[in-house]
Amino acid sequence: MSHEEAQLERIVNLGGDRHKILEFYEDWASTYARDVVEGIGYTGHVLTAKAVTARVGPEAEILDVGCGTGLVAVELKQRRPALRIDGIDLTRGMLDEAEETQAYRSLVLGDMNHPLDADDDTYDGIVSSGVFTTGHVGPERIDELVRVARPGAPIVLAIRDTAWEGEGFSAHVDLLERQGRLRVEESRREPYLLKTGVFCQLCVLAAA
């Protein structure tokens, strides 16, 4: 098992302990982007950025949830340079790395397991890759993304396929759609970690 694979295995096994998760990502921040992209062939930033930019205008306001070191925002800016992107992440170390990309309008320290500091109907698009998963953020927190998204805004999530069904994300998305709070525009399985054979569910929702 490579160092990068061991890191991912470790984070899944932290049991949702917020202090340990925070410490883990603070320690990993300086090499995270290189490790996941070059080390294990991470694709979530590319998949989600492509899906969002296909559905928003050139100067849309985008929320990057669990922005990490800024991989998604860099991809977004390469495709749509005038996008206005706000990022939120749990760790200061990750935000410091994200700030270096100069891809964000604002960066905020925050925990997606608590309400977002944003008004209803704020964003033209929301993107999140790898945050909604085992031991991190559960399916019920998707409701908060729906709240801050403008009607019709795309909410694009890349969720590891083992968590998609096993952690109840698929069931919760179905529930929100039945309640009329969103609609599922697209949901498909995609390669996620190319060097380890791991897949994700790329889910494109539209806020009602």
C-alpha positions in Angstrom: 0.0 0.0 0.0 1.4 3.4 -1.0 1.7 6.3 1.5 -1.2 8.1 -0.2 -3.5 5.0 0.0 -2.5 4.6 3.7 -3.5 8.2 4.4 -6.9 7.6 2.9 -7.4 4.4 4.8 -6.4 6.2 8.0 -8.9 9.0 7.6 -11.8 6.7 7.0 -10.9 4.8 10.2 -10.9 7.9 12.4 -14.5 7.2 13.3 -15.7 10.7 12.7 -13.7 12.2 15.6 -13.6 15.9 14.7 -10.4 16.7 16.6 -8.5 13.8 15.0 -9.8 14.7 11.5 -8.8 18.3 12.0 -5.3 17.3 13.1 -5.0 14.9 10.3 -5.8 17.4 7.5 -3.7 20.1 9.2 -0.7 17.8 9.0 -1.4 16.8 5.4 -2.2 20.2 4.0 1.2 21.1 2.5 1.5 18.0 0.3 -2.2 17.0 0.0 -2.8 18.2 -3.6 0.3 16.5 -5.0 -0.2 13.3 -3.0 -3.8 12.8 -4.1 -3.4 13.8 -7.8 0.0 12.4 -8.6 0.1 9.7 -6.0 -3.3 8.0 -6.5 -4.8 9.6 -9.5 -7.6 11.6 -7.9 -10.2 12.9 -10.4 -12.9 14.4 -8.2 -11.9 18.0 -8.9 -12.0 17.5 -12.7 -15.3 15.7 -12.7 -17.1 18.2 -10.5 -15.6 21.3 -12.1 -16.6 20.1 -15.6 -20.2 19.3 -14.4 -20.6 22.7 -12.7 -19.2 24.9 -15.5 -21.5 23.1 -18.0 -24.5 24.4 -16.1 -23.7 28.0 -14.9 -23.0 31.4 -16.5 -19.5 32.8 -16.9 -19.7 35.1 -13.8 -21.7 32.8 -11.5 -21.3 32.7 -7.8 -20.0 29.3 -6.7 -19.6 27.7 -3.3 -16.8 25.1 -3.0 -17.7 23.0 0.1 -14.7 21.3 1.8 -12.5 23.2 -0.6 -9.3 21.8 0.8 -6.2 23.2 -1.0 -8.2 24.6 -3.9 -8.1 21.8 -6.5 -11.7 22.3 -7.6 -11.5 26.1 -7.8 -8.3 26.0 -9.9 -10.2 23.7 -12.4 -13.2 26.0 -12.3 -11.1 29.0 -13.1 -9.3 27.3 -15.9 -12.7 26.7 -17.5 -14.5 29.9 -16.5 -12.0 32.6 -15.3 -14.7 35.1 -14.2 -16.4 32.8 -11.8 -16.7 34.1 -8.2 -15.8 31.3 -5.9 -16.2 31.1 -2.1 -14.6 28.3 -0.3 -15.2 26.7 3.1 -13.0 24.1 4.9 -12.5 22.6 8.3 -8.8 23.3 8.6 -6.7 26.5 8.5 -3.8 24.7 6.9 -5.9 23.7 3.9 -7.3 27.2 3.6 -3.8 28.7 3.6 -2.9 26.4 0.7 -6.1 27.3 -1.1 -5.4 31.0 -0.7 -2.1 30.6 -2.6 -4.1 29.6 -5.7 -5.7 33.0 -5.9 -8.8 31.2 -7.3 -11.2 32.3 -4.5 -13.2 35.4 -3.8 -13.4 34.4 -0.1 -12.3 31.6 2.1 -14.0 30.7 5.4 -13.1 28.3 8.2 -16.1 26.2 8.9 -17.6 22.8 9.6 -20.2 21.4 7.3 -21.7 19.5 10.2 -23.1 22.9 11.4 -25.2 25.4 9.5 -23.5 27.5 6.8 -23.0 31.2 7.5 -24.9 32.1 4.3 -28.4 33.4 3.4 -31.0 31.3 1.6 -30.8 31.3 -2.2 -27.2 32.8 -2.3 -25.3 30.7 -4.8 -25.6 30.0 -8.5 -23.8 26.7 -8.1 -22.4 24.5 -5.4 -19.6 21.9 -5.7 -18.2 19.4 -3.3 -15.8 16.5 -3.8 -14.9 13.9 -1.2 -16.5 15.7 1.7 -19.8 13.9 1.9 -18.5 10.5 2.9 -17.9 8.0 5.7 -16.7 9.7 8.9 -16.8 13.2 7.5 -20.2 14.8 6.5 -23.4 12.8 6.4 -26.3 12.8 3.9 -28.6 15.0 6.0 -26.2 17.9 5.5 -27.1 18.0 1.8 -30.2 19.9 3.0 -28.0 22.9 3.9 -26.6 23.0 0.3 -30.2 23.1 -1.0 -31.0 26.0 1.3 -28.1 28.2 0.2 -28.5 27.4 -3.5 -30.7 29.6 -5.8 -33.7 27.8 -7.4 -32.4 25.7 -10.3 -28.8 26.0 -9.2 -26.7 22.9 -9.8 -25.3 21.1 -6.7 -22.6 18.8 -7.9 -21.3 16.1 -5.5 -18.6 13.5 -5.9 -19.2 10.8 -3.3 -17.1 7.6 -3.0 -19.3 4.8 -4.3 -19.1 2.7 -1.1 -20.5 5.6 0.8 -23.2 6.5 -1.7 -25.3 3.5 -0.9 -23.7 2.3 2.4 -24.0 5.6 4.2 -27.4 6.5 3.0 -26.6 9.3 0.5 -28.6 7.7 -2.3 -31.7 7.2 0.0 -31.5 10.8 1.3 -31.3 12.3 -2.2 -34.3 10.2 -3.2 -36.2 11.6 -0.2 -35.4 15.2 -1.0 -36.5 14.7 -4.6 -39.8 13.1 -3.4 -40.3 16.1 -1.1 -39.9 18.4 -4.1 -36.8 20.1 -2.6 -34.5 19.2 -5.5 -34.4 17.2 -8.7 -31.7 14.7 -9.8 -30.4 15.8 -13.2 -27.7 13.2 -13.4 -26.2 10.4 -11.3 -23.5 8.1 -12.6 -20.5 6.1 -11.5 -17.1 7.5 -12.4 -13.5 6.5 -11.8 -12.3 8.5 -8.8 -8.9 7.3 -7.8 -7.3 6.0 -11.0 -4.3 4.3 -9.5 -6.3 2.3 -6.9 -9.4 1.4 -8.9 -11.8 3.4 -6.6 -15.0 4.8 -8.1 -17.3 7.6 -7.0 -20.9 8.6 -7.7 -21.0 11.9 -9.6 -24.4 13.4 -8.6 -25.8 16.5 -10.2 -28.7 17.9 -8.4 -30.8 21.0 -9.0 -32.2 23.0 -6.1 -36.0 23.5 -6.3 
